[in-house]
């Protein structure tokens, strides 16, 4: 019974170490600054930035126009 209890405690310690490592990596990823790319909105022509490299053959929208497209509203 004591051996089983020690094994459970060792397992819990291993789990705690893994969680600490995972949380540390997540915090590192979340704190990294995203590279932003300048764009001209395909709808309104406003200069803006997006967190991805836009493809030349696809439209790209500013935040306001993107929300209109997502909600099904008319483009300007």
Phi and psi restraints in degrees (range 20) as a CNS / XPLOR table:
assign (resid 1 and name C) (resid 2 and name N)
       (resid 2 and name CA) (resid 2 and name C) 1.0 -66.6 20.0 2
assign (resid 2 and name N) (resid 2 and name CA)
       (resid 2 and name C) (resid 3 and name N) 1.0 -39.3 20.0 2
assign (resid 2 and name C) (resid 3 and name N)
       (resid 3 and name CA) (resid 3 and name C) 1.0 -63.1 20.0 2
assign (resid 3 and name N) (resid 3 and name CA)
       (resid 3 and name C) (resid 4 and name N) 1.0 -39.7 20.0 2
assign (resid 3 and name C) (resid 4 and name N)
       (resid 4 and name CA) (resid 4 and name C) 1.0 -65.1 20.0 2
assign (resid 4 and name N) (resid 4 and name CA)
       (resid 4 and name C) (resid 5 and name N) 1.0 -41.7 20.0 2
assign (resid 4 and name C) (resid 5 and name N)
       (resid 5 and name CA) (resid 5 and name C) 1.0 -62.5 20.0 2
assign (resid 5 and name N) (resid 5 and name CA)
       (resid 5 and name C) (resid 6 and name N) 1.0 -42.8 20.0 2
assign (resid 5 and name C) (resid 6 and name N)
       (resid 6 and name CA) (resid 6 and name C) 1.0 -63.9 20.0 2
assign (resid 6 and name N) (resid 6 and name CA)
       (resid 6 and name C) (resid 7 and name N) 1.0 -39.8 20.0 2
assign (resid 6 and name C) (resid 7 and name N)
       (resid 7 and name CA) (resid 7 and name C) 1.0 -64.0 20.0 2
assign (resid 7 and name N) (resid 7 and name CA)
       (resid 7 and name C) (resid 8 and name N) 1.0 -41.5 20.0 2
assign (resid 7 and name C) (resid 8 and name N)
       (resid 8 and name CA) (resid 8 and name C) 1.0 -63.3 20.0 2
assign (resid 8 and name N) (resid 8 and name CA)
       (resid 8 and name C) (resid 9 and name N) 1.0 -43.0 20.0 2
assign (resid 8 and name C) (resid 9 and name N)
       (resid 9 and name CA) (resid 9 and name C) 1.0 -63.1 20.0 2
assign (resid 9 and name N) (resid 9 and name CA)
       (resid 9 and name C) (resid 10 and name N) 1.0 -40.8 20.0 2
assign (resid 9 and name C) (resid 10 and name N)
       (resid 10 and name CA) (resid 10 and name C) 1.0 -64.1 20.0 2
assign (resid 10 and name N) (resid 10 and name CA)
       (resid 10 and name C) (resid 11 and name N) 1.0 -41.6 20.0 2
assign (resid 10 and name C) (resid 11 and name N)
       (resid 11 and name CA) (resid 11 and name C) 1.0 -62.8 20.0 2
assign (resid 11 and name N) (resid 11 and name CA)
       (resid 11 and name C) (resid 12 and name N) 1.0 -42.2 20.0 2
assign (resid 11 and name C) (resid 12 and name N)
       (resid 12 and name CA) (resid 12 and name C) 1.0 -63.6 20.0 2
assign (resid 12 and name N) (resid 12 and name CA)
       (resid 12 and name C) (resid 13 and name N) 1.0 -39.4 20.0 2
assign (resid 12 and name C) (resid 13 and name N)
       (resid 13 and name CA) (resid 13 and name C) 1.0 -64.1 20.0 2
assign (resid 13 and name N) (resid 13 and name CA)
       (resid 13 and name C) (resid 14 and name N) 1.0 -41.5 20.0 2
assign (resid 13 and name C) (resid 14 and name N)
       (resid 14 and name CA) (resid 14 and name C) 1.0 -63.2 20.0 2
assign (resid 14 and name N) (resid 14 and name CA)
       (resid 14 and name C) (resid 15 and name N) 1.0 -44.0 20.0 2
assign (resid 14 and name C) (resid 15 and name N)
       (resid 15 and name CA) (resid 15 and name C) 1.0 -61.1 20.0 2
assign (resid 15 and name N) (resid 15 and name CA)
       (resid 15 and name C) (resid 16 and name N) 1.0 -43.5 20.0 2
assign (resid 15 and name C) (resid 16 and name N)
       (resid 16 and name CA) (resid 16 and name C) 1.0 -62.2 20.0 2
assign (resid 16 and name N) (resid 16 and name CA)
       (resid 16 and name C) (resid 17 and name N) 1.0 -41.0 20.0 2
assign (resid 16 and name C) (resid 17 and name N)
       (resid 17 and name CA) (resid 17 and name C) 1.0 -63.9 20.0 2
assign (resid 17 and name N) (resid 17 and name CA)
       (resid 17 and name C) (resid 18 and name N) 1.0 -44.2 20.0 2
assign (resid 17 and name C) (resid 18 and name N)
       (resid 18 and name CA) (resid 18 and name C) 1.0 -61.6 20.0 2
assign (resid 18 and name N) (resid 18 and name CA)
       (resid 18 and name C) (resid 19 and name N) 1.0 -44.1 20.0 2
assign (resid 18 and name C) (resid 19 and name N)
       (resid 19 and name CA) (resid 19 and name C) 1.0 -62.5 20.0 2
assign (resid 19 and name N) (resid 19 and name CA)
       (resid 19 and name C) (resid 20 and name N) 1.0 -40.7 20.0 2
assign (resid 19 and name C) (resid 20 and name N)
       (resid 20 and name CA) (resid 20 and name C) 1.0 -62.7 20.0 2
assign (resid 20 and name N) (resid 20 and name CA)
       (resid 20 and name C) (resid 21 and name N) 1.0 -42.3 20.0 2
assign (resid 20 and name C) (resid 21 and name N)
       (resid 21 and name CA) (resid 21 and name C) 1.0 -65.2 20.0 2
assign (resid 21 and name N) (resid 21 and name CA)
       (resid 21 and name C) (resid 22 and name N) 1.0 -42.9 20.0 2
assign (resid 21 and name C) (resid 22 and name N)
       (resid 22 and name CA) (resid 22 and name C) 1.0 -64.1 20.0 2
assign (resid 22 and name N) (resid 22 and name CA)
       (resid 22 and name C) (resid 23 and name N) 1.0 -45.7 20.0 2
assign (resid 22 and name C) (resid 23 and name N)
       (resid 23 and name CA) (resid 23 and name C) 1.0 -63.6 20.0 2
assign (resid 23 and name N) (resid 23 and name CA)
       (resid 23 and name C) (resid 24 and name N) 1.0 -39.3 20.0 2
assign (resid 23 and name C) (resid 24 and name N)
       (resid 24 and name CA) (resid 24 and name C) 1.0 -61.6 20.0 2
assign (resid 24 and name N) (resid 24 and name CA)
       (resid 24 and name C) (resid 25 and name N) 1.0 -42.9 20.0 2
assign (resid 24 and name C) (resid 25 and name N)
       (resid 25 and name CA) (resid 25 and name C) 1.0 -66.8 20.0 2
assign (resid 25 and name N) (resid 25 and name CA)
       (resid 25 and name C) (resid 26 and name N) 1.0 -40.9 20.0 2
assign (resid 25 and name C) (resid 26 and name N)
       (resid 26 and name CA) (resid 26 and name C) 1.0 -62.1 20.0 2
assign (resid 26 and name N) (resid 26 and name CA)
       (resid 26 and name C) (resid 27 and name N) 1.0 -43.1 20.0 2
assign (resid 26 and name C) (resid 27 and name N)
       (resid 27 and name CA) (resid 27 and name C) 1.0 -63.6 20.0 2
assign (resid 27 and name N) (resid 27 and name CA)
       (resid 27 and name C) (resid 28 and name N) 1.0 -38.1 20.0 2
assign (resid 27 and name C) (resid 28 and name N)
       (resid 28 and name CA) (resid 28 and name C) 1.0 -63.5 20.0 2
assign (resid 28 and name N) (resid 28 and name CA)
       (resid 28 and name C) (resid 29 and name N) 1.0 -45.0 20.0 2
assign (resid 28 and name C) (resid 29 and name N)
       (resid 29 and name CA) (resid 29 and name C) 1.0 -64.5 20.0 2
assign (resid 29 and name N) (resid 29 and name CA)
       (resid 29 and name C) (resid 30 and name N) 1.0 -43.9 20.0 2
assign (resid 29 and name C) (resid 30 and name N)
       (resid 30 and name CA) (resid 30 and name C) 1.0 -68.0 20.0 2
assign (resid 30 and name N) (resid 30 and name CA)
       (resid 30 and name C) (resid 31 and name N) 1.0 -27.6 20.0 2
assign (resid 30 and name C) (resid 31 and name N)
       (resid 31 and name CA) (resid 31 and name C) 1.0 -87.1 20.0 2
assign (resid 31 and name N) (resid 31 and name CA)
       (resid 31 and name C) (resid 32 and name N) 1.0 -11.7 20.0 2
assign (resid 31 and name C) (resid 32 and name N)
       (resid 32 and name CA) (resid 32 and name C) 1.0 -68.3 20.0 2
assign (resid 32 and name N) (resid 32 and name CA)
       (resid 32 and name C) (resid 33 and name N) 1.0 139.7 20.0 2
assign (resid 32 and name C) (resid 33 and name N)
       (resid 33 and name CA) (resid 33 and name C) 1.0 -77.9 20.0 2
assign (resid 33 and name N) (resid 33 and name CA)
       (resid 33 and name C) (resid 34 and name N) 1.0 137.8 20.0 2
assign (resid 33 and name C) (resid 34 and name N)
       (resid 34 and name CA) (resid 34 and name C) 1.0 -82.8 20.0 2
assign (resid 34 and name N) (resid 34 and name CA)
       (resid 34 and name C) (resid 35 and name N) 1.0 141.8 20.0 2
assign (resid 34 and name C) (resid 35 and name N)
       (resid 35 and name CA) (resid 35 and name C) 1.0 -75.8 20.0 2
assign (resid 35 and name N) (resid 35 and name CA)
       (resid 35 and name C) (resid 36 and name N) 1.0 129.5 20.0 2
assign (resid 35 and name C) (resid 36 and name N)
       (resid 36 and name CA) (resid 36 and name C) 1.0 -108.1 20.0 2
assign (resid 36 and name N) (resid 36 and name CA)
       (resid 36 and name C) (resid 37 and name N) 1.0 144.9 20.0 2
assign (resid 36 and name C) (resid 37 and name N)
       (resid 37 and name CA) (resid 37 and name C) 1.0 -117.2 20.0 2
assign (resid 37 and name N) (resid 37 and name CA)
       (resid 37 and name C) (resid 38 and name N) 1.0 132.3 20.0 2
assign (resid 37 and name C) (resid 38 and name N)
       (resid 38 and name CA) (resid 38 and name C) 1.0 -72.3 20.0 2
assign (resid 38 and name N) (resid 38 and name CA)
       (resid 38 and name C) (resid 39 and name N) 1.0 141.7 20.0 2
assign (resid 38 and name C) (resid 39 and name N)
       (resid 39 and name CA) (resid 39 and name C) 1.0 -140.6 20.0 2
assign (resid 39 and name N) (resid 39 and name CA)
       (resid 39 and name C) (resid 40 and name N) 1.0 164.3 20.0 2
assign (resid 39 and name C) (resid 40 and name N)
       (resid 40 and name CA) (resid 40 and name C) 1.0 -116.6 20.0 2
assign (resid 40 and name N) (resid 40 and name CA)
       (resid 40 and name C) (resid 41 and name N) 1.0 121.3 20.0 2
assign (resid 40 and name C) (resid 41 and name N)
       (resid 41 and name CA) (resid 41 and name C) 1.0 -56.0 20.0 2
assign (resid 41 and name N) (resid 41 and name CA)
       (resid 41 and name C) (resid 42 and name N) 1.0 131.9 20.0 2
assign (resid 41 and name C) (resid 42 and name N)
       (resid 42 and name CA) (resid 42 and name C) 1.0 -68.4 20.0 2
assign (resid 42 and name N) (resid 42 and name CA)
       (resid 42 and name C) (resid 43 and name N) 1.0 -19.7 20.0 2
assign (resid 42 and name C) (resid 43 and name N)
       (resid 43 and name CA) (resid 43 and name C) 1.0 -93.9 20.0 2
assign (resid 43 and name N) (resid 43 and name CA)
       (resid 43 and name C) (resid 44 and name N) 1.0 -60.9 20.0 2
assign (resid 43 and name C) (resid 44 and name N)
       (resid 44 and name CA) (resid 44 and name C) 1.0 -100.2 20.0 2
assign (resid 44 and name N) (resid 44 and name CA)
       (resid 44 and name C) (resid 45 and name N) 1.0 -11.3 20.0 2
assign (resid 44 and name C) (resid 45 and name N)
       (resid 45 and name CA) (resid 45 and name C) 1.0 81.7 20.0 2
assign (resid 45 and name N) (resid 45 and name CA)
       (resid 45 and name C) (resid 46 and name N) 1.0 4.5 20.0 2
assign (resid 45 and name C) (resid 46 and name N)
       (resid 46 and name CA) (resid 46 and name C) 1.0 -68.4 20.0 2
assign (resid 46 and name N) (resid 46 and name CA)
       (resid 46 and name C) (resid 47 and name N) 1.0 140.4 20.0 2
assign (resid 46 and name C) (resid 47 and name N)
       (resid 47 and name CA) (resid 47 and name C) 1.0 -75.1 20.0 2
assign (resid 47 and name N) (resid 47 and name CA)
       (resid 47 and name C) (resid 48 and name N) 1.0 134.3 20.0 2
assign (resid 47 and name C) (resid 48 and name N)
       (resid 48 and name CA) (resid 48 and name C) 1.0 -151.6 20.0 2
assign (resid 48 and name N) (resid 48 and name CA)
       (resid 48 and name C) (resid 49 and name N) 1.0 -172.2 20.0 2
assign (resid 48 and name C) (resid 49 and name N)
       (resid 49 and name CA) (resid 49 and name C) 1.0 -135.6 20.0 2
assign (resid 49 and name N) (resid 49 and name CA)
       (resid 49 and name C) (resid 50 and name N) 1.0 148.3 20.0 2
assign (resid 49 and name C) (resid 50 and name N)
       (resid 50 and name CA) (resid 50 and name C) 1.0 -131.9 20.0 2
assign (resid 50 and name N) (resid 50 and name CA)
       (resid 50 and name C) (resid 51 and name N) 1.0 153.4 20.0 2
assign (resid 50 and name C) (resid 51 and name N)
       (resid 51 and name CA) (resid 51 and name C) 1.0 -86.8 20.0 2
assign (resid 51 and name N) (resid 51 and name CA)
       (resid 51 and name C) (resid 52 and name N) 1.0 26.8 20.0 2
assign (resid 51 and name C) (resid 52 and name N)
       (resid 52 and name CA) (resid 52 and name C) 1.0 -147.3 20.0 2
assign (resid 52 and name N) (resid 52 and name CA)
       (resid 52 and name C) (resid 53 and name N) 1.0 157.9 20.0 2
assign (resid 52 and name C) (resid 53 and name N)
       (resid 53 and name CA) (resid 53 and name C) 1.0 -81.8 20.0 2
assign (resid 53 and name N) (resid 53 and name CA)
       (resid 53 and name C) (resid 54 and name N) 1.0 114.8 20.0 2
assign (resid 53 and name C) (resid 54 and name N)
       (resid 54 and name CA) (resid 54 and name C) 1.0 -70.1 20.0 2
assign (resid 54 and name N) (resid 54 and name CA)
       (resid 54 and name C) (resid 55 and name N) 1.0 146.2 20.0 2
assign (resid 54 and name C) (resid 55 and name N)
       (resid 55 and name CA) (resid 55 and name C) 1.0 -86.2 20.0 2
assign (resid 55 and name N) (resid 55 and name CA)
       (resid 55 and name C) (resid 56 and name N) 1.0 140.6 20.0 2
assign (resid 55 and name C) (resid 56 and name N)
       (resid 56 and name CA) (resid 56 and name C) 1.0 -65.4 20.0 2
assign (resid 56 and name N) (resid 56 and name CA)
       (resid 56 and name C) (resid 57 and name N) 1.0 -26.9 20.0 2
assign (resid 56 and name C) (resid 57 and name N)
       (resid 57 and name CA) (resid 57 and name C) 1.0 -94.2 20.0 2
assign (resid 57 and name N) (resid 57 and name CA)
       (resid 57 and name C) (resid 58 and name N) 1.0 9.1 20.0 2
assign (resid 57 and name C) (resid 58 and name N)
       (resid 58 and name CA) (resid 58 and name C) 1.0 -128.3 20.0 2
assign (resid 58 and name N) (resid 58 and name CA)
       (resid 58 and name C) (resid 59 and name N) 1.0 144.2 20.0 2
assign (resid 58 and name C) (resid 59 and name N)
       (resid 59 and name CA) (resid 59 and name C) 1.0 -70.2 20.0 2
assign (resid 59 and name N) (resid 59 and name CA)
       (resid 59 and name C) (resid 60 and name N) 1.0 151.2 20.0 2
assign (resid 59 and name C) (resid 60 and name N)
       (resid 60 and name CA) (resid 60 and name C) 1.0 -135.5 20.0 2
assign (resid 60 and name N) (resid 60 and name CA)
       (resid 60 and name C) (resid 61 and name N) 1.0 140.5 20.0 2
assign (resid 60 and name C) (resid 61 and name N)
       (resid 61 and name CA) (resid 61 and name C) 1.0 -122.1 20.0 2
assign (resid 61 and name N) (resid 61 and name CA)
       (resid 61 and name C) (resid 62 and name N) 1.0 152.4 20.0 2
assign (resid 61 and name C) (resid 62 and name N)
       (resid 62 and name CA) (resid 62 and name C) 1.0 -71.5 20.0 2
assign (resid 62 and name N) (resid 62 and name CA)
       (resid 62 and name C) (resid 63 and name N) 1.0 172.9 20.0 2
assign (resid 62 and name C) (resid 63 and name N)
       (resid 63 and name CA) (resid 63 and name C) 1.0 -59.3 20.0 2
assign (resid 63 and name N) (resid 63 and name CA)
       (resid 63 and name C) (resid 64 and name N) 1.0 -43.1 20.0 2
assign (resid 63 and name C) (resid 64 and name N)
       (resid 64 and name CA) (resid 64 and name C) 1.0 -65.9 20.0 2
assign (resid 64 and name N) (resid 64 and name CA)
       (resid 64 and name C) (resid 65 and name N) 1.0 -47.1 20.0 2
assign (resid 64 and name C) (resid 65 and name N)
       (resid 65 and name CA) (resid 65 and name C) 1.0 -68.6 20.0 2
assign (resid 65 and name N) (resid 65 and name CA)
       (resid 65 and name C) (resid 66 and name N) 1.0 -34.4 20.0 2
assign (resid 65 and name C) (resid 66 and name N)
       (resid 66 and name CA) (resid 66 and name C) 1.0 -62.5 20.0 2
assign (resid 66 and name N) (resid 66 and name CA)
       (resid 66 and name C) (resid 67 and name N) 1.0 -41.6 20.0 2
assign (resid 66 and name C) (resid 67 and name N)
       (resid 67 and name CA) (resid 67 and name C) 1.0 -65.4 20.0 2
assign (resid 67 and name N) (resid 67 and name CA)
       (resid 67 and name C) (resid 68 and name N) 1.0 -33.5 20.0 2
assign (resid 67 and name C) (resid 68 and name N)
       (resid 68 and name CA) (resid 68 and name C) 1.0 -64.6 20.0 2
assign (resid 68 and name N) (resid 68 and name CA)
       (resid 68 and name C) (resid 69 and name N) 1.0 -43.7 20.0 2
assign (resid 68 and name C) (resid 69 and name N)
       (resid 69 and name CA) (resid 69 and name C) 1.0 -65.3 20.0 2
assign (resid 69 and name N) (resid 69 and name CA)
       (resid 69 and name C) (resid 70 and name N) 1.0 -38.9 20.0 2
assign (resid 69 and name C) (resid 70 and name N)
       (resid 70 and name CA) (resid 70 and name C) 1.0 -68.4 20.0 2
assign (resid 70 and name N) (resid 70 and name CA)
       (resid 70 and name C) (resid 71 and name N) 1.0 -33.2 20.0 2
assign (resid 70 and name C) (resid 71 and name N)
       (resid 71 and name CA) (resid 71 and name C) 1.0 -87.2 20.0 2
assign (resid 71 and name N) (resid 71 and name CA)
       (resid 71 and name C) (resid 72 and name N) 1.0 -3.1 20.0 2
assign (resid 71 and name C) (resid 72 and name N)
       (resid 72 and name CA) (resid 72 and name C) 1.0 84.5 20.0 2
assign (resid 72 and name N) (resid 72 and name CA)
       (resid 72 and name C) (resid 73 and name N) 1.0 11.7 20.0 2
assign (resid 72 and name C) (resid 73 and name N)
       (resid 73 and name CA) (resid 73 and name C) 1.0 -74.3 20.0 2
assign (resid 73 and name N) (resid 73 and name CA)
       (resid 73 and name C) (resid 74 and name N) 1.0 165.8 20.0 2
assign (resid 73 and name C) (resid 74 and name N)
       (resid 74 and name CA) (resid 74 and name C) 1.0 -71.7 20.0 2
assign (resid 74 and name N) (resid 74 and name CA)
       (resid 74 and name C) (resid 75 and name N) 1.0 147.5 20.0 2
assign (resid 74 and name C) (resid 75 and name N)
       (resid 75 and name CA) (resid 75 and name C) 1.0 -83.4 20.0 2
assign (resid 75 and name N) (resid 75 and name CA)
       (resid 75 and name C) (resid 76 and name N) 1.0 155.5 20.0 2
